[in-house]
């Protein structure tokens, strides 16, 4: 959800949990070089002097689960080639990236969960509880 200009301005000045504070903007402006962006609008930067990699999240809130797999590898130094340069193609068996949906209406709720109707499946007998002797 996008914020209005003034509200976003105040949020960036007064909060650190959004991930795109004024301190972050100044640091990226001084040391960072734009590397690319992903399909969600997140923007990625590289700080050559300090060998650090940064992301500014689209939507304003810092949520590491919003980084797709190709960029996740680059952010964690598993590869030095950004997906924008490497033409990253997901494998045929990979599902499309979804951010963490915990706490939302789309969260996974198995049968028997307090937030889902249905009954918990019966134990099949292939499990034996451990007990100290």
PyMOL commands that set and color helices and strands:
alter all, ss='L'
color gray80, all
select helices_A, chain A and resi 5-14+22-31+64-66+69-75+83-86
alter helices_A, ss='H'
color red, helices_A
select strands_A, chain A and resi 32-37+43-47+52-56
alter strands_A, ss='S'
color yellow, strands_A
deselect
rebuild
show_as cartoon
